[in-house]
Amino acid sequence: MLTASPGHPPVLRGRVQETGALASAVGAACEGRGAAVLVTGAPGLGRTALLDRARRSAPTPAVCVRVDGVEAEADIPGAGLQRLLRPLADRIDGLRERHADALRDALDGGDGRDPATAAAVPALFAAAAEERPVLCLADDAHLLDPVSRRVLAALARRAEGERLAVLLTAPSAADPLLAGLPEVGLRPLGTREAEAAAADAAPGAASHVRAALARACHGNPRALHGFLRSLEPAHLTGARPLPDPLPLDERLLRVHRAFLEELPARTRDLLLLAAADPEAGIDALVAAADGEDTTAADLSPAEERGAVRADGERVRFTDPVLGQAAYRLAPIARRRRAHARLEEVFPPERSPSRHARHRHLAAPEPESSGADRLADLAERARALEGDRAAADVMERAALLTPDPQERAFRFAAAADAAWTCGLPDRAAALLAAAGPAGAGGAAGARVDLVRGHRTLHGGETFEAADTLVSAAERLAPHDRALANDALMLAADAASFAGDPFRHHDVALLCQDLVRAEDSDEAAFGRAFLEGSTLSFQGRYPEAAERLRTAVVLARRTDRPQLLKRAAVAALRLGDARLVRDLASRSAETARRSGALALVPQALQFLVYAEFWTARLPSAVGSGMEGLRLSRETGQPNCASHLLAGLSLLAAIQGDEAACRSRAEAVQEGGRRNGLGLPVALAEWALALLEMSQGDAVAAFTRLKALAHAEPGRGHPTMRVLTAPLFVEAAIRNGAEDQAEAALNGYERWAEGSDSTSGRALTARCRALLARAGDSQDYATHFEEALKFHRSCPDDEVERARTAFLFGTALRRERDPGRAYVHLRDALESFERMGARVWAERARAELRANGAPGARAEEAGPSALTALTEQQRSIAMLVAEGATNREIAAHLFLSPRTVEYHLRAIFRRLNIRSRVDLARMMR
């Protein structure tokens, strides 16, 4: 791909080694060593561009002689030789008489067959090179006449030791006349190189358009240039879909037309079918062929000429652009007939998306019945092939739909499927094709449903909720199931914003919509919304009953969205293990079905569950994966939620810089888009960090403000779940009355939800209040808290903090024996989970308790503070017994990068093996 700017040489993307090889040849000529290179590659890969680059980069004193092959002169003996000799004709007289006569004869129209010519040409170039380096270029050397090719090859083989570089290009080195020359083969550009080339040529093009063009050109720069020249600005920005098929460069078409016209008719027909469906097997192509007598043997002429090869059951074009040319060069009627025959070969029951593609491309114009049949296939395509296939089928149904409202409805459905499978740019283009927001009827409501869904994950949540409720009200008379989907998304938006009032209104609408005979999915929606609303209202026993019903119903399905919402229900029930199980299943189901956009939504809650169950390295891995996926799939609100979860992880690990930078990013974006839940999580993370640093005043002030935050800046559920930390901060600030009030609300939730971990934290808070009031009952409450913690094994973080607070209280009450037991327990837990600041505080308490070996004994583990966050994550996973490959897969690194970090960890900790590391992490 060639681009240029004033004063700078053109950029050849993906051709660093090739340009280097030609530059070396030119350099060898300048140094008197001589060199020859034959550049080979399919048409359009840039042979001419490389030759032009070599000519421009040659030093100024060099003489440049160029003779390009011309198809019209390929049969004229000596035609190329004449053009080769003319620039140096004034030097012929200085040669030996026999050589000079042969060259004069060639210039005067001779055919160059004189045996002396092969020796005379190198002598002529050697004479010219005595004064200045000579660069001899021959583009498309295969199109030179045989005599000229023979002489040129002889010159190239004799370049060594002269101030001469001979650079030739041809499609391949198969020509026996060019055999033996040093070869530089051009490969197709990689995807990233092609995208970069597209960005060079069309800097204003949308990223998804550049990516689509890079895929379509198959790494052929000339094909890419041809696409770009044919497209309008609306195509490049993504406002209009790209033509299908994309028009090829005329020069490429000419080259391939000549080749195709030499093949038998049956071979051309099979090649057209193969181009129309590159994934079709050979038997399918023969079955779809135009003639009844066609067999696989009819592919032999193309195979013998290297145009195609058998790849298992399929036919592959050795140059994919040839396939595109075979399709583009066929008349439209032949193309449609080919697709009609392929449509019959691939039945809709087994190959819905392929059948739909051929039916669409075989149709001469929009037609209702055909469009309806394709729309009906979309669900089957989703079930068999995933959301990407469903998006393709529904888009084709929309393109064939004559009715504008129905067409808008189907474009919106295609946009929804495209968004779900992680193609946000394509979804945006399809949604634009569906028409403006606020249109009337079911079709307009469907468009608004999809717009609201996108706004939920990428815009302002209050706007998303209102848009979705409006869509549900308009859909209800036509499609109750779809209206219910809209209400569930509206509830998600209200919950994300932390708005219990909007949530309550949505739940009431859902009650009126769902009926007893409806599916489990509809029943789940009703139970989930009712339970969540009751939880917002503080009616916890009633809420728990409905939320557990919702969890049971969700477990009967494999719908990632339902499983994610069930994880939210488990969160409201205070069951971290259940949250982890449901969120993990939601993420895995989404991955398996190709619903890429739903994976980070599940990981939002998995990170939270792994955090509280002390699976911190796993939580970091899940959070980083979710953050990457949310950005790739165009979900900034989801990214904010994950960033908030990662700030919590940084807080417990004592990484102040990471915690604060992440939390600040969440607060900035979250408040702009009304993300009450992520903002509340970020505030919780900062308060936890401040408490770990001993700054109870800051933590108390922050949590008190959070308790009174309005929707969009806080969340009712987070006010409940942060109560134990608020109680601790309030007591240390002498605000026992506020601590008591917060604890009463938390205790009602823990009892009403039957949460074991909630009861443990209630008992801990009672212990802190008792001790603040100089009551000796505090020890009884702490013991009760630890008893609940022990019966809830997935509660490691809070269990360790309870042990730390109990040990600290016992030390200050001068009970060093019992204090040591609990402080030592807390220290081991904090170090095992990588909570550095808390571990240091526990170690300080142990030293103050009189444990003489505390500093020396813990010197090894404390060295973990020298590691980076990623190194700590790797160290934790090593301690858990994970292999390098498993660690690489979990943290999205290469095994080589893991090995690099592991060596750095060993150096920093002054250890020699994974065994030493595991022992240190205990």
ZAMARGU-116000 format. One record per residue (C-alpha): residue in one letter; x, y, z. Coordinates in steps of 0.5 Angstrom, whole numbers, padded with zeros to 4 digits, always signed. Layout:
AXYZ ...
***
This chain:
M+0000+0000+0000 L+0003+0006-0002 T+0002+0013+0001 A+0006+0019+0000 S+0007+0026+0003 P+0011+0032+0001 G+0018+0032+0002 H+0018+0024+0005 P+0018+0018+0001 P+0012+0014+0000 V+0011+0009+0006 L+0010+0001+0004 R+0006-0002+0010 G+0009-0009+0011 R+0015-0009+0007 V+0020-0008+0011 Q+0024-0014+0010 E+0023-0013+0002 T+0025-0006+0002 G+0031-0008+0006 A+0033-0013+0001 L+0032-0009-0005 A+0036-0003-0002 S+0042-0008+0000 A+0042-0010-0007 V+0043-0003-0009 G+0048-0002-0004 A+0052-0008-0007 A+0052-0004-0013 C+0055+0002-0011 E+0060-0002-0007 G+0062-0005-0013 R+0060-0012-0011 G+0054-0013-0015 A+0047-0016-0014 A+0041-0019-0017 V+0034-0020-0014 L+0027-0023-0017 V+0021-0020-0014 T+0015-0025-0014 G+0008-0025-0012 A+0001-0025-0014 P-0002-0019-0018 G-0003-0013-0014 L+0002-0015-0008 G+0006-0009-0009 R+0012-0011-0014 T+0012-0005-0018 A+0011-0001-0012 L+0018-0004-0009 L+0021-0003-0016 D+0019+0004-0016 R+0022+0005-0008 A+0028+0002-0010 R+0029+0007-0016 R+0027+0013-0012 S+0032+0011-0006 A+0038+0010-0011 P+0044+0015-0010 T+0044+0021-0015 P+0050+0019-0019 A+0047+0012-0021 V+0044+0011-0028 C+0037+0008-0028 V+0035+0003-0034 R+0028+0001-0034 V+0025-0004-0039 D+0018-0006-0037 G+0014-0012-0040 V+0008-0010-0044 E+0003-0016-0046 A+0002-0013-0053 E+0010-0014-0055 A+0011-0021-0051 D+0011-0024-0058 I+0016-0019-0062 P+0023-0022-0061 G+0028-0017-0058 A+0022-0012-0057 G+0024-0011-0050 L+0032-0012-0051 Q+0031-0005-0056 R+0028-0002-0050 L+0034-0004-0045 L+0039-0002-0050 R+0037+0005-0052 P+0039+0009-0046 L+0046+0006-0046 A+0047+0006-0054 D+0052+0012-0054 R+0057+0007-0051 I+0056+0001-0056 D+0062+0004-0060 G+0067+0003-0054 L+0066-0005-0054 R+0069-0010-0058 E+0067-0010-0065 R+0063-0017-0065 H+0059-0015-0059 A+0058-0008-0062 D+0055-0011-0068 A+0051-0015-0064 L+0048-0010-0060 R+0047-0005-0066 D+0043-0011-0070 A+0039-0011-0064 L+0037-0004-0064 D+0036-0004-0071 G+0030-0008-0071 G+0034-0015-0070 D+0031-0021-0066 G+0037-0021-0062 R+0038-0028-0063 D+0046-0027-0065 P+0049-0031-0060 A+0054-0026-0058 T+0048-0021-0055 A+0048-0025-0049 A+0055-0023-0047 A+0055-0016-0051 V+0049-0014-0046 P+0053-0015-0039 A+0059-0012-0043 L+0056-0006-0044 F+0053-0005-0037 A+0060-0007-0034 A+0063-0001-0038 A+0057+0004-0036 A+0058+0002-0029 E+0066+0004-0029 E+0063+0011-0029 R+0057+0011-0024 P+0053+0005-0021 V+0048+0002-0026 L+0041+0000-0023 C+0037-0004-0028 L+0030-0005-0027 A+0025-0010-0031 D+0018-0010-0028 D+0013-0015-0030 A+0019-0019-0033 H+0015-0025-0035 L+0011-0021-0040 L+0018-0019-0044 D+0019-0023-0050 P+0023-0030-0049 V+0029-0027-0053 S+0029-0021-0048 R+0028-0025-0042 R+0034-0029-0043 V+0039-0024-0044 L+0036-0020-0038 A+0037-0026-0034 A+0044-0027-0037 L+0046-0020-0035 A+0043-0021-0028 R+0047-0027-0027 R+0053-0023-0029 A+0052-0017-0024 E+0056-0020-0018 G+0063-0016-0018 E+0060-0010-0022 R+0057-0004-0020 L+0051-0006-0022 A+0044-0008-0019 V+0039-0012-0023 L+0032-0012-0020 L+0026-0016-0024 T+0019-0017-0022 A+0014-0023-0024 P+0008-0027-0021 S+0013-0033-0020 A+0020-0036-0021 A+0017-0042-0025 D+0019-0039-0031 P+0025-0043-0033 L+0029-0037-0037 L+0029-0033-0030 A+0031-0039-0026 G+0036-0039-0021 L+0036-0032-0019 P+0036-0030-0012 E+0028-0029-0010 V+0024-0024-0006 G+0017-0027-0005 L+0012-0022-0003 R+0006-0025+0002 P-0001-0021+0003 L-0001-0016+0008 G-0003-0018+0015 T-0010-0015+0018 R-0006-0010+0022 E-0002-0008+0016 A-0008-0007+0012 E-0012-0003+0017 A-0006+0001+0017 A-0005+0002+0010 A-0013+0004+0010 A-0011+0009+0015 D-0006+0012+0011 A-0010+0012+0005 A-0017+0014+0008 P-0015+0017+0015 G-0022+0020+0016 A-0025+0013+0015 A-0028+0009+0021 S-0024+0004+0025 H-0030-0001+0023 V-0030+0001+0016 R-0022+0000+0015 A-0022-0007+0019 A-0028-0009+0014 L-0024-0007+0008 A-0017-0010+0011 R-0021-0017+0011 A-0024-0016+0004 C-0018-0014+0001 H-0014-0021+0003 G-0008-0017+0004 N-0008-0014-0003 P-0006-0007-0003 R-0008-0006-0010 A-0015-0009-0008 L-0015-0004-0002 H-0014+0002-0006 G-0019+0000-0011 F-0024-0001-0006 L-0022+0006-0003 R-0023+0009-0010 S-0030+0007-0011 L-0033+0009-0004 E-0036+0015-0002 P-0035+0019+0004 A-0042+0016+0007 H-0039+0009+0006 L-0032+0011+0009 T-0035+0014+0015 G-0040+0008+0016 A-0046+0012+0015 R-0048+0007+0009 P-0046+0000+0009 L-0041-0002+0004 P-0043-0005-0003 D-0043-0013-0003 P-0039-0015-0007 L-0034-0009-0006 P-0031-0007-0013 L-0024-0009-0015 D-0019-0005-0018 E-0020-0005-0026 R-0012-0007-0027 L-0013-0013-0023 L-0020-0015-0026 R-0016-0014-0033 V-0010-0019-0031 H-0015-0024-0028 R-0020-0024-0034 A-0014-0026-0039 F-0013-0032-0034 L-0020-0034-0033 E-0022-0033-0041 E-0017-0039-0042 L-0021-0044-0038 P-0026-0049-0040 A-0033-0046-0039 R-0035-0052-0034 T-0028-0050-0030 R-0030-0042-0030 D-0037-0044-0027 L-0034-0048-0021 L-0030-0042-0020 L-0036-0038-0020 L-0039-0042-0015 A-0033-0043-0011 A-0032-0035-0011 A-0040-0034-0009 D-0039-0039-0003 P-0032-0040-0001 E-0033-0045+0005 A-0037-0050+0000 G-0035-0057+0000 I-0033-0059-0007 D-0039-0064-0007 A-0043-0058-0006 L-0040-0054-0012 V-0041-0060-0017 A-0048-0061-0014 A-0050-0053-0016 A-0046-0053-0022 D-0050-0051-0029 G-0049-0058-0033 E-0051-0064-0030 D-0044-0068-0033 T-0040-0063-0029 T-0035-0067-0024 A-0030-0065-0019 A-0025-0067-0025 D-0027-0060-0029 L-0023-0056-0023 S-0017-0060-0026 P-0015-0054-0031 A-0015-0049-0026 E-0011-0053-0021 E-0006-0055-0026 R-0005-0048-0027 G-0004-0046-0020 A-0010-0042-0019 V-0014-0047-0014 R-0012-0052-0009 A-0016-0058-0005 D-0016-0056+0002 G-0019-0062+0005 E-0027-0062+0002 R-0026-0055+0000 V-0023-0051-0006 R-0018-0045-0004 F-0016-0040-0009 T-0009-0039-0008 D-0010-0032-0009 P-0016-0030-0006 V-0017-0024-0011 L-0018-0029-0016 G-0024-0031-0013 Q-0026-0024-0012 A-0025-0023-0020 A-0028-0029-0022 Y-0035-0027-0018 R-0034-0019-0021 L-0033-0021-0028 A-0039-0026-0028 P-0045-0022-0031 I-0050-0020-0026 A-0055-0026-0028 R-0050-0031-0028 R-0048-0029-0021 R-0056-0029-0019 R-0057-0036-0022 A-0050-0039-0018 H-0053-0036-0012 A-0060-0039-0013 R-0057-0046-0014 L-0053-0046-0008 E-0059-0044-0004 E-0062-0050-0006 V-0056-0054-0004 F-0056-0051+0003 P-0062-0052+0006 P-0065-0047+0012 E-0066-0053+0017 R-0058-0054+0017 S-0055-0048+0014 P-0059-0042+0016 S-0055-0037+0015 R-0051-0039+0009 H-0058-0041+0006 A-0061-0034+0007 R-0054-0031+0004 H-0055-0034-0002 R-0063-0033-0002 H-0062-0025-0001 L-0056-0025-0007 A-0061-0029-0012 A-0067-0024-0011 P-0067-0019-0016 E-0071-0014-0012 P-0075-0014-0005 E-0080-0018-0004 S-0085-0020+0002 S-0085-0027+0002 G-0078-0028+0001 A-0076-0023+0007 D-0081-0026+0012 R-0078-0033+0011 L-0071-0030+0012 A-0074-0027+0018 D-0076-0033+0021 L-0069-0036+0020 A-0066-0031+0024 E-0068-0035+0031 R-0065-0042+0028 A-0059-0038+0026 R-0058-0036+0033 A-0059-0043+0036 L-0055-0046+0031 E-0049-0041+0029 G-0050-0035+0035 D-0052-0028+0035 R-0047-0026+0029 A-0051-0031+0024 A-0057-0028+0027 A-0055-0021+0025 D-0053-0023+0018 V-0060-0027+0017 M-0064-0021+0020 E-0060-0016+0016 R-0061-0019+0009 A-0069-0020+0011 A-0069-0013+0012 L-0066-0011+0005 L-0071-0016+0002 T-0077-0012+0006 P-0081-0007+0002 D-0085-0005+0007 P-0081+0001+0011 Q-0084+0000+0018 E-0082-0008+0018 R-0076-0006+0015 A-0074-0002+0020 F-0076-0007+0025 R-0072-0012+0022 F-0066-0007+0022 A-0067-0006+0029 A-0067-0013+0031 A-0060-0014+0026 A-0057-0009+0030 D-0059-0012+0037 A-0056-0018+0035 A-0050-0015+0032 W-0049-0011+0039 T-0049-0018+0043 C-0044-0021+0039 G-0039-0015+0040 L-0040-0011+0034 P-0042-0004+0036 D-0040-0001+0030 R-0044-0005+0026 A-0050-0005+0030 A-0049+0003+0030 A-0050+0003+0022 L-0056-0002+0022 L-0059+0002+0027 A-0058+0008+0023 A-0061+0004+0017 A-0067+0003+0022 G-0069+0010+0022 P-0070+0016+0027 A-0072+0015+0034 G-0079+0016+0037 A-0082+0013+0031 G-0089+0010+0032 G-0092+0003+0032 A-0089-0003+0034 A-0083-0002+0029 G-0081+0005+0032 A-0082+0002+0039 R-0077-0004+0037 V-0072+0001+0034 D-0072+0005+0041 L-0071-0001+0045 V-0065-0003+0042 R-0063+0005+0042 G-0065+0004+0050 H-0061-0002+0051 R-0054+0001+0047 T-0055+0008+0052 L-0056+0003+0058 H-0049+0001+0057 G-0046+0007+0053 G-0050+0013+0055 E-0054+0016+0061 T-0058+0011+0065 F-0064+0016+0066 E-0065+0017+0059 A-0064+0009+0058 A-0069+0008+0063 D-0074+0013+0060 T-0073+0010+0053 L-0074+0003+0055 V-0080+0004+0059 S-0083+0008+0053 A-0081+0003+0048 A-0085-0003+0053 E-0091+0001+0053 R-0092+0002+0045 L-0090-0006+0044 A-0094-0009+0050 P-0101-0009+0045 H-0096-0012+0040 D-0091-0017+0043 R-0092-0018+0050 A-0085-0022+0051 L-0081-0016+0047 A-0085-0011+0052 N-0082-0015+0058 D-0075-0015+0055 A-0076-0008+0055 L-0078-0007+0062 M-0072-0012+0064 L-0067-0007+0061 A-0071-0001+0064 A-0070-0004+0071 D-0063-0005+0069 A-0062+0002+0068 A-0066+0004+0074 S-0062-0001+0078 F-0055+0002+0075 A-0057+0009+0077 G-0059+0007+0084 D-0066+0010+0083 P-0071+0006+0087 F-0077+0010+0084 R-0076+0009+0077 H-0075+0001+0079 H-0081+0001+0083 D-0085+0004+0077 V-0082-0001+0072 A-0084-0007+0077 L-0091-0005+0077 L-0091-0005+0069 C-0088-0012+0069 Q-0094-0014+0074 D-0099-0012+0069 L-0095-0015+0063 V-0094-0022+0066 R-0099-0028+0066 A-0099-0034+0069 E-0099-0038+0063 D-0092-0035+0061 S-0085-0038+0060 D-0080-0039+0066 E-0077-0033+0063 A-0083-0028+0064 A-0084-0031+0071 F-0076-0030+0073 G-0077-0023+0070 R-0083-0022+0075 A-0080-0025+0081 F-0073-0021+0080 L-0076-0014+0079 E-0081-0015+0085 G-0075-0018+0090 S-0071-0012+0088 T-0076-0007+0089 L-0078-0010+0096 S-0071-0010+0097 F-0070-0003+0096 Q-0076-0002+0100 G-0073-0005+0106 R-0078-0011+0106 Y-0072-0016+0106 P-0076-0023+0108 E-0081-0022+0102 A-0075-0020+0098 A-0071-0026+0099 E-0077-0030+0098 R-0078-0027+0091 L-0070-0027+0089 R-0069-0034+0091 T-0075-0036+0086 A-0072-0032+0081 V-0065-0036+0082 V-0069-0042+0081 L-0072-0040+0075 A-0066-0037+0072 R-0062-0044+0073 R-0067-0048+0069 T-0064-0044+0063 D-0058-0042+0059 R-0059-0035+0058 P-0053-0031+0060 Q-0058-0025+0061 L-0062-0028+0066 L-0056-0032+0070 K-0053-0025+0070 R-0059-0022+0074 A-0060-0028+0078 A-0052-0026+0080 V-0055-0019+0082 A-0061-0023+0086 A-0055-0027+0090 L-0052-0021+0091 R-0058-0018+0095 L-0058-0024+0099 G-0051-0023+0101 D-0049-0030+0098 A-0042-0029+0095 R-0041-0036+0093 L-0048-0036+0089 V-0046-0030+0086 R-0039-0033+0084 D-0043-0039+0081 L-0048-0035+0077 A-0044-0030+0074 S-0039-0035+0072 R-0044-0039+0069 S-0047-0033+0065 A-0040-0031+0063 E-0038-0038+0060 T-0045-0039+0057 A-0044-0032+0053 R-0037-0034+0051 R-0040-0041+0048 S-0046-0038+0045 G-0041-0032+0042 A-0045-0027+0045 L-0039-0023+0047 A-0042-0016+0049 L-0045-0020+0055 V-0039-0023+0058 P-0036-0017+0061 Q-0043-0015+0064 A-0043-0022+0068 L-0035-0021+0070 Q-0038-0014+0073 F-0041-0019+0079 L-0036-0024+0078 V-0030-0019+0080 Y-0034-0017+0086 A-0036-0024+0088 E-0028-0026+0088 F-0026-0020+0091 W-0030-0022+0098 T-0028-0029+0097 A-0021-0027+0097 R-0019-0030+0090 L-0016-0024+0089 P-0011-0026+0083 S-0017-0029+0080 A-0021-0023+0081 V-0016-0018+0078 G-0015-0023+0072 S-0023-0023+0071 G-0023-0015+0072 M-0018-0014+0067 E-0021-0019+0062 G-0028-0015+0063 L-0025-0008+0062 R-0022-0010+0055 L-0028-0013+0053 S-0032-0008+0055 R-0028-0003+0051 E-0028-0007+0045 T-0035-0008+0045 G-0037-0001+0046 Q-0039-0001+0053 P-0036+0005+0057 N-0041+0004+0063 C-0040-0003+0064 A-0032-0001+0064 S-0034+0004+0069 H-0037-0002+0073 L-0031-0006+0072 L-0026-0001+0074 A-0030+0001+0080 G-0029-0007+0082 L-0021-0006+0080 S-0021+0000+0085 L-0024-0005+0091 L-0018-0010+0089 A-0013-0004+0089 A-0016-0002+0096 I-0015-0009+0099 Q-0008-0010+0096 G-0006-0003+0099 D-0004+0000+0092 E-0006+0007+0094 A-0004+0010+0087 A-0008+0005+0083 C-0014+0005+0087 R-0015+0013+0087 S-0014+0013+0080 R-0019+0008+0078 A-0024+0011+0083 E-0023+0018+0080 A-0024+0015+0073 V-0030+0012+0075 Q-0033+0018+0079 E-0032+0023+0073 G-0035+0018+0068 G-0040+0015+0073 R-0043+0022+0075 R-0044+0024+0068 N-0048+0018+0066 G-0052+0017+0072 L-0048+0011+0074 G-0050+0011+0082 L-0048+0003+0083 P-0040+0004+0080 V-0040+0011+0083 A-0042+0008+0090 L-0037+0002+0089 A-0031+0007+0088 E-0033+0011+0094 W-0033+0004+0098 A-0026+0003+0095 L-0023+0009+0097 A-0026+0009+0104 L-0023+0002+0105 L-0017+0005+0103 E-0017+0010+0108 M-0019+0005+0114 S-0013+0001+0112 Q-0009+0007+0112 G-0012+0009+0119 D-0016+0015+0117 A-0022+0014+0120 V-0024+0021+0119 A-0024+0021+0112 A-0027+0014+0111 F-0033+0016+0116 T-0034+0023+0112 R-0034+0019+0105 L-0039+0014+0107 K-0044+0019+0111 A-0044+0023+0104 L-0045+0016+0100 A-0051+0014+0105 H-0055+0021+0103 A-0053+0021+0096 E-0058+0022+0090 P-0060+0017+0085 G-0054+0017+0080 R-0049+0019+0085 G-0050+0013+0090 H-0054+0006+0091 P-0059+0004+0096 T-0056-0003+0096 M-0049+0000+0097 R-0051+0004+0103 V-0053-0003+0106 L-0047-0007+0104 T-0042-0001+0106 A-0046-0001+0113 P-0041-0005+0117 L-0035-0001+0115 F-0039+0005+0116 V-0040+0003+0123 E-0033+0002+0124 A-0031+0009+0122 A-0037+0012+0126 I-0034+0009+0132 R-0027+0011+0131 N-0030+0018+0130 G-0034+0018+0137 A-0041+0017+0133 E-0044+0011+0136 D-0051+0013+0135 Q-0050+0014+0128 A-0046+0007+0128 E-0052+0004+0132 A-0057+0007+0127 A-0053+0004+0121 L-0053-0003+0124 N-0060-0003+0125 G-0061-0003+0118 Y-0056-0008+0116 E-0058-0013+0121 R-0065-0012+0119 W-0062-0014+0112 A-0058-0020+0114 E-0064-0023+0118 G-0069-0022+0113 S-0064-0025+0107 D-0062-0030+0112 S-0055-0028+0110 T-0049-0032+0114 S-0044-0027+0112 G-0049-0021+0114 R-0050-0024+0121 A-0042-0025+0122 L-0041-0018+0120 T-0047-0016+0125 A-0044-0019+0131 R-0038-0016+0129 C-0041-0009+0129 R-0044-0011+0136 A-0037-0013+0138 L-0035-0006+0136 L-0040-0002+0139 A-0040-0006+0146 R-0033-0005+0146 A-0034+0003+0145 G-0039+0003+0151 D-0033-0001+0155 S-0038-0007+0156 Q-0034-0014+0156 D-0039-0017+0152 Y-0035-0015+0146 A-0031-0022+0146 T-0038-0026+0146 H-0040-0022+0140 F-0033-0023+0136 E-0033-0030+0138 E-0040-0031+0135 A-0038-0027+0129 L-0032-0032+0128 K-0037-0038+0129 F-0041-0035+0123 H-0035-0034+0119 R-0033-0041+0120 S-0039-0043+0117 C-0039-0039+0111 P-0032-0041+0108 D-0033-0036+0102 D-0032-0030+0107 E-0025-0030+0107 V-0023-0022+0107 E-0028-0020+0112 R-0027-0026+0117 A-0019-0024+0117 R-0021-0017+0118 T-0026-0020+0124 A-0020-0024+0127 F-0016-0017+0126 L-0021-0013+0130 F-0022-0018+0135 G-0014-0019+0136 T-0013-0012+0136 A-0018-0011+0142 L-0015-0017+0146 R-0008-0014+0146 R-0011-0007+0148 E-0015-0011+0154 R-0008-0014+0156 D-0010-0021+0153 P-0003-0023+0149 G-0004-0030+0149 R-0011-0030+0145 A-0009-0023+0142 Y-0003-0027+0138 V-0008-0033+0136 H-0013-0028+0132 L-0007-0023+0130 R-0003-0029+0127 D-0009-0032+0124 A-0011-0025+0121 L-0004-0024+0118 E-0003-0031+0115 S-0010-0029+0111 F-0008-0022+0109 E-0001-0025+0106 R-0005-0030+0103 M-0009-0026+0099 G-0004-0020+0098 A-0007-0015+0102 R-0001-0012+0104 V-0003-0006+0108 W-0007-0010+0112 A-0002-0015+0113 E+0003-0010+0115 R-0002-0007+0121 A-0003-0014+0123 R+0005-0015+0124 A+0005-0008+0127 E+0000-0011+0132 L+0004-0017+0133 R+0010-0014+0135 A+0006-0009+0140 N+0003-0015+0143 G+0010-0018+0144 A+0012-0023+0139 P+0019-0022+0138 G+0020-0026+0132 A+0014-0022+0128 R+0019-0018+0124 A+0024-0023+0122 E+0019-0028+0121 E+0015-0024+0116 A+0021-0021+0113 G+0020-0026+0107 P+0013-0025+0105 S+0013-0017+0107 A+0018-0017+0101 L+0012-0018+0096 T+0011-0011+0097 A+0016-0010+0092 L+0013-0013+0087 T+0008-0010+0082 E+0001-0011+0081 Q+0002-0016+0075 Q+0007-0020+0079 R+0003-0020+0085 S-0002-0023+0081 I+0003-0028+0078 A+0006-0030+0085 M-0001-0032+0088 L-0003-0036+0082 V+0004-0040+0082 A+0002-0041+0090 E-0004-0044+0088 G-0001-0049+0083 A-0002-0046+0077 T+0002-0047+0071 N+0005-0042+0066 R+0000-0043+0061 E-0006-0043+0066 I-0003-0036+0068 A-0002-0034+0061 A-0009-0036+0059 H-0012-0033+0066 L-0008-0026+0065 F-0009-0025+0058 L-0001-0026+0057 S+0004-0030+0053 P+0007-0036+0057 R+0014-0033+0055 T+0011-0026+0058 V+0009-0030+0065 E+0016-0033+0065 Y+0020-0027+0064 H+0016-0024+0070 L+0017-0030+0074 R+0024-0029+0073 A+0024-0022+0076 I+0020-0024+0082 F+0025-0029+0084 R+0030-0024+0083 R+0026-0019+0087 L+0025-0024+0093 N+0032-0027+0093 I+0029-0034+0092 R+0030-0040+0087 S+0024-0044+0085 R+0017-0044+0085 V+0017-0048+0091 D+0020-0043+0095 L+0015-0038+0092 A+0009-0042+0094 R+0012-0043+0101 M+0013-0035+0102 M+0006-0034+0100 R+0003-0039+0105 
***
